[in-house]
Amino acid sequence: MRVSFMGTPAFALPSLRALIAAGHEICLVVTQPDRPAGRGRVPTPPPVKLAAQELKLTILQPEKVGEPAVMSALQVAQPKAIVVVAYGQLLPKPILTLPPHGCLNLHASLLPKYRGAAPIPWAIIQGETVTGVTIMQIEARMDAGPILMQQPEPIGPQDTAGTISERLAVLGAELLCQVLDQIAHRTAQPIPQDERRATYAPKLTVGETHLDWTRNARALDCVIRGLCPTPGAVTSFGGRRVKVLQAEAEATTDSPPGAVCAINRAKGVLVAAGQGGLWLSQVQPENRRVMTAAEFASGYHVQPGDVFGSA
């Protein structure tokens, strides 16, 4: 099938490659513009652009997908379907109605749960044990279109947003190819979403990355895993912001929330929570490299009784 592909981050790459491997013709790739990145704020192309260049595909990078140039390029490309995977912008109605087979979206949740920009982090933060992927038809309302195919994926106790994202990207690519085959053979059966079960996963705010040590240790562990590797759960020590990248819940402590209870070279730094505690094992102080919590304790002279703050 002749397809236009819209996507931006690494999550979209397995889908782009799977479509090509399955024999679909990618007539146009639409991705976000190059953005400043790193300490030098050097303009950096998104992963989808780099992959499309390697594959010698036609690329368009509009600031806004509603620009007239985008519609003109799509009219010239004449895709039979538009596939959207983590593109980062909502499509206007003229684009939604352009391809004869419509616009399809790969969403990283079991819709109607976790509609929105950050379904993977929120599923982990909320303590879910199962997530999944959904292929849906795109409508004007965000993530509300009919479901074409879904598949669940378990969330393990050590999973992070990073590990889940890697698995769902591959799983979603497989489902996407299956759905396009069904569309081509006219066997696809869209199922309307149950609006009563809809929940939302909006873009994370800065405040939602701060660790509140009055919460119980299990909840804090979910926050840390849901925000790893980026943007990272944040605490503070000695006036310095510290990202917590890995931790393990401890059943009991007898110290006030945020207090350092113990330091162990192998396990890290034990910090008390509202209920239980957390063994911090990997951290990243502000403007410093990622390090073990034991290294942090040694370098920053952490002692039992010291207190971590909520950043």
C-alpha positions as CSV (number, residue, x, y, z in Angstrom):
1,M,0.0,0.0,0.0
2,R,1.1,3.6,-0.7
3,V,1.5,5.2,2.7
4,S,2.6,8.5,4.2
5,F,4.4,8.1,7.5
6,M,4.3,10.7,10.3
7,G,6.5,10.2,13.4
8,T,9.3,11.8,15.3
9,P,11.1,9.9,18.1
10,A,12.9,6.6,18.3
11,F,9.6,4.9,19.3
12,A,8.4,5.4,15.7
13,L,11.4,3.7,14.1
14,P,10.3,0.0,14.3
15,S,7.0,1.0,12.6
16,L,8.7,2.8,9.8
17,R,11.1,-0.1,9.2
18,A,8.4,-2.7,9.5
19,L,6.2,-1.0,6.9
20,I,9.1,-1.0,4.4
21,A,10.0,-4.6,5.2
22,A,6.4,-5.6,4.6
23,G,6.5,-4.1,1.1
24,H,4.5,-0.9,1.7
25,E,5.6,2.1,-0.3
26,I,6.4,5.1,1.9
27,C,5.7,8.1,-0.4
28,L,6.3,10.8,2.2
29,V,7.7,11.1,5.7
30,V,6.5,14.0,7.9
31,T,8.5,14.6,11.1
32,Q,9.2,17.5,13.5
33,P,11.8,20.1,12.7
34,D,15.4,19.8,14.0
35,R,15.5,21.0,17.6
36,P,18.4,22.3,19.8
37,A,19.8,19.6,22.0
38,G,22.7,19.0,24.4
39,R,24.7,21.5,26.3
40,G,25.7,23.3,23.1
41,R,22.0,23.5,22.0
42,V,23.1,22.3,18.6
43,P,20.1,21.8,16.1
44,T,19.6,18.0,16.1
45,P,17.5,16.0,13.6
46,P,14.8,13.7,15.1
47,P,15.4,10.0,14.9
48,V,12.7,9.5,12.2
49,K,14.5,12.1,9.9
50,L,17.8,10.2,10.3
51,A,16.2,6.9,9.5
52,A,14.3,8.4,6.5
53,Q,17.5,9.9,5.1
54,E,19.2,6.5,5.3
55,L,16.3,5.0,3.5
56,K,16.3,7.8,0.9
57,L,12.7,8.7,1.6
58,T,11.1,12.1,0.9
59,I,11.0,14.2,4.1
60,L,9.0,17.2,5.2
61,Q,9.6,19.0,8.5
62,P,6.9,21.6,9.1
63,E,6.6,23.7,12.3
64,K,2.8,23.1,12.1
65,V,1.3,20.1,10.3
66,G,-1.6,22.4,9.3
67,E,0.6,24.5,7.0
68,P,-0.6,24.6,3.4
69,A,2.7,23.1,2.2
70,V,1.9,19.9,4.1
71,M,-1.5,19.5,2.4
72,S,0.1,20.3,-1.0
73,A,2.8,17.6,-0.4
74,L,0.3,15.0,0.6
75,Q,-1.9,15.8,-2.4
76,V,1.1,15.3,-4.7
77,A,2.2,12.1,-2.8
78,Q,-1.4,10.6,-3.0
79,P,-1.1,8.1,-0.1
80,K,-3.8,5.5,0.3
81,A,-3.4,5.8,4.1
82,I,-1.5,8.0,6.5
83,V,0.2,6.2,9.4
84,V,1.0,8.2,12.6
85,V,3.3,7.0,15.3
86,A,4.3,9.5,18.0
87,Y,4.4,12.4,15.6
88,G,3.6,15.1,18.2
89,Q,0.8,17.1,16.6
90,L,-2.9,16.7,16.0
91,L,-3.9,16.4,12.4
92,P,-6.4,18.9,11.0
93,K,-9.6,17.7,9.3
94,P,-8.4,18.3,5.7
95,I,-5.6,15.8,6.2
96,L,-7.8,13.3,8.1
97,T,-10.1,13.1,5.1
98,L,-7.5,13.1,2.4
99,P,-6.4,9.4,2.1
100,P,-9.0,6.9,0.9
101,H,-8.2,4.5,3.7
102,G,-8.0,7.2,6.3
103,C,-5.4,7.9,9.0
104,L,-4.2,5.3,11.4
105,N,-2.4,5.9,14.8
106,L,-0.3,3.6,16.9
107,H,-1.0,4.5,20.6
108,A,1.0,3.1,23.5
109,S,-1.9,2.0,25.7
110,L,-5.0,-0.1,25.8
111,L,-7.4,2.6,24.7
112,P,-9.7,4.0,26.0
113,K,-7.4,4.0,29.0
114,Y,-4.5,6.6,29.0
115,R,-5.4,8.8,26.1
116,G,-2.9,11.6,25.6
117,A,0.7,12.4,25.3
118,A,2.3,10.3,28.0
119,P,0.6,6.9,28.3
120,I,3.6,4.8,29.2
121,P,4.9,7.0,32.1
122,W,1.4,7.4,33.5
123,A,0.6,3.6,33.4
124,I,3.7,2.9,35.4
125,I,3.2,5.8,37.8
126,Q,-0.4,4.7,38.5
127,G,0.9,1.2,39.4
128,E,-0.6,-0.7,36.4
129,T,0.6,-4.2,35.9
130,V,-0.6,-4.4,32.2
131,T,-0.4,-1.9,29.4
132,G,-0.3,-2.5,25.6
133,V,-0.7,-1.0,22.2
134,T,-3.7,0.1,20.1
135,I,-4.0,0.7,16.4
136,M,-6.9,3.1,15.9
137,Q,-8.5,5.2,13.2
138,I,-7.8,8.9,13.8
139,E,-10.7,11.2,14.4
140,A,-10.9,14.9,15.4
141,R,-10.9,14.1,19.1
142,M,-7.6,13.0,20.6
143,D,-7.1,9.2,20.7
144,A,-10.9,8.7,20.6
145,G,-11.3,7.0,17.2
146,P,-12.5,3.4,16.6
147,I,-10.1,0.6,17.6
148,L,-8.7,-1.7,14.8
149,M,-6.4,-3.9,16.9
150,Q,-5.0,-4.2,20.4
151,Q,-2.5,-6.3,22.3
152,P,-1.6,-6.2,26.0
153,E,1.9,-6.2,27.4
154,P,2.7,-6.9,31.1
155,I,4.5,-4.3,33.2
156,G,7.1,-6.1,35.4
157,P,8.2,-4.9,38.8
158,Q,11.5,-3.7,37.4
159,D,10.2,-2.2,34.2
160,T,10.7,1.5,33.4
161,A,9.2,3.8,30.9
162,G,12.3,3.1,28.8
163,T,12.0,-0.7,28.8
164,I,8.2,-0.7,28.2
165,S,8.6,1.8,25.4
166,E,11.1,-0.4,23.6
167,R,8.8,-3.4,23.8
168,L,5.7,-1.6,22.8
169,A,7.4,0.0,19.8
170,V,8.2,-3.4,18.4
171,L,4.8,-4.9,19.3
172,G,3.0,-1.9,17.8
173,A,4.9,-2.2,14.5
174,E,3.8,-5.8,14.1
175,L,0.2,-4.9,14.8
176,L,0.4,-1.9,12.4
177,C,1.4,-4.2,9.5
178,Q,-1.4,-6.6,10.3
179,V,-4.0,-3.8,10.3
180,L,-2.8,-2.5,7.0
181,D,-3.2,-6.0,5.5
182,Q,-6.7,-6.2,6.9
183,I,-7.5,-2.8,5.4
184,A,-6.1,-3.9,2.0
185,H,-8.3,-7.0,2.1
186,R,-11.3,-5.1,3.5
187,T,-11.5,-7.3,6.6
188,A,-10.8,-4.6,9.2
189,Q,-13.5,-4.3,11.8
190,P,-13.4,-1.0,13.7
191,I,-14.8,-1.1,17.2
192,P,-16.0,2.2,18.9
193,Q,-14.3,3.1,22.2
194,D,-16.2,2.9,25.4
195,E,-16.2,6.5,26.6
196,R,-17.2,5.4,30.1
197,R,-13.8,3.8,30.5
198,A,-11.7,6.7,29.1
199,T,-8.8,7.9,31.2
200,Y,-6.1,10.5,30.3
201,A,-2.3,10.7,30.3
202,P,-1.4,14.3,29.7
203,K,2.1,15.6,29.2
204,L,4.0,15.5,32.5
205,T,4.6,18.8,34.3
206,V,7.7,19.7,36.2
207,G,5.9,19.4,39.5
208,E,4.9,15.8,38.8
209,T,8.6,14.8,38.5
210,H,9.3,15.8,42.2
211,L,9.5,13.0,44.7
212,D,7.2,13.6,47.7
213,W,8.8,11.6,50.5
214,T,5.6,11.6,52.6
215,R,4.1,9.1,50.0
216,N,4.6,5.4,50.6
217,A,7.7,3.7,49.1
218,R,5.8,1.6,46.6
219,A,4.2,4.7,45.1
220,L,7.5,6.5,44.9
221,D,9.1,3.4,43.2
222,C,6.4,3.6,40.5
223,V,7.1,7.3,40.0
224,I,10.8,6.7,39.6
225,R,10.3,3.9,37.1
226,G,7.6,5.8,35.2
227,L,10.0,8.8,34.7
228,C,13.1,6.8,33.8
229,P,15.1,7.5,31.7
230,T,13.6,10.9,31.0
231,P,12.7,13.3,32.4
232,G,13.8,11.5,35.6
233,A,12.3,11.7,39.1
234,V,13.8,14.6,41.1
235,T,14.7,15.1,44.7
236,S,17.2,17.5,46.3
237,F,20.1,17.2,48.7
238,G,22.1,20.1,50.1
239,G,20.4,22.5,47.8
240,R,21.3,20.5,44.7
241,R,18.7,18.8,42.5
242,V,19.3,15.1,42.1
243,K,17.6,12.8,39.6
244,V,16.8,9.3,41.0
245,L,17.1,6.8,38.2
246,Q,16.9,3.5,40.0
247,A,15.6,2.5,43.4
248,E,14.1,-0.4,45.3
249,A,11.3,-0.3,47.9
250,E,12.1,-1.3,51.5
251,A,9.3,-2.5,53.7
252,T,10.0,-0.7,56.9
253,T,12.0,2.2,58.3
254,D,11.7,4.2,61.6
255,S,12.8,7.6,60.4
256,P,10.9,10.7,59.2
257,P,10.1,11.0,55.4
258,G,13.2,12.0,53.4
259,A,15.7,11.1,56.1
260,V,18.7,9.0,55.3
261,C,18.5,5.8,57.3
262,A,21.5,3.8,56.0
263,I,24.3,3.8,53.5
264,N,25.5,0.5,52.0
265,R,28.2,0.2,49.3
266,A,26.3,-2.6,47.5
267,K,22.7,-1.4,48.0
268,G,23.1,2.4,48.0
269,V,21.3,4.9,50.2
270,L,18.2,4.1,52.1
271,V,15.8,7.0,52.4
272,A,12.7,6.9,54.5
273,A,9.2,7.5,52.9
274,G,5.8,8.1,54.5
275,Q,5.5,4.3,54.7
276,G,8.6,2.1,54.2
277,G,11.7,3.4,52.4
278,L,13.7,3.4,49.2
279,W,17.1,2.1,48.5
280,L,18.4,4.6,46.0
281,S,20.9,2.8,43.7
282,Q,21.5,5.1,40.7
283,V,21.3,8.9,40.7
284,Q,22.4,11.9,38.7
285,P,23.3,15.1,40.5
286,E,22.5,18.4,38.7
287,N,25.1,19.0,36.0
288,R,26.9,15.8,36.8
289,R,27.2,12.3,35.3
290,V,25.0,9.3,36.3
291,M,26.5,7.5,39.3
292,T,25.7,4.9,41.8
293,A,24.1,6.1,45.0
294,A,27.1,4.8,47.0
295,E,29.3,7.1,44.8
296,F,27.0,10.0,45.4
297,A,27.0,9.3,49.2
298,S,30.8,9.3,49.2
299,G,31.3,12.3,47.0
300,Y,28.7,14.5,48.7
301,H,29.4,13.3,52.3
302,V,25.9,11.9,52.9
303,Q,25.4,10.7,56.5
304,P,22.5,8.9,58.3
305,G,20.1,11.6,59.5
306,D,20.7,13.9,56.5
307,V,17.5,14.8,54.7
308,F,16.5,14.6,51.0
309,G,13.9,17.2,49.9
310,S,11.2,17.4,47.3
311,A,13.3,19.5,45.0
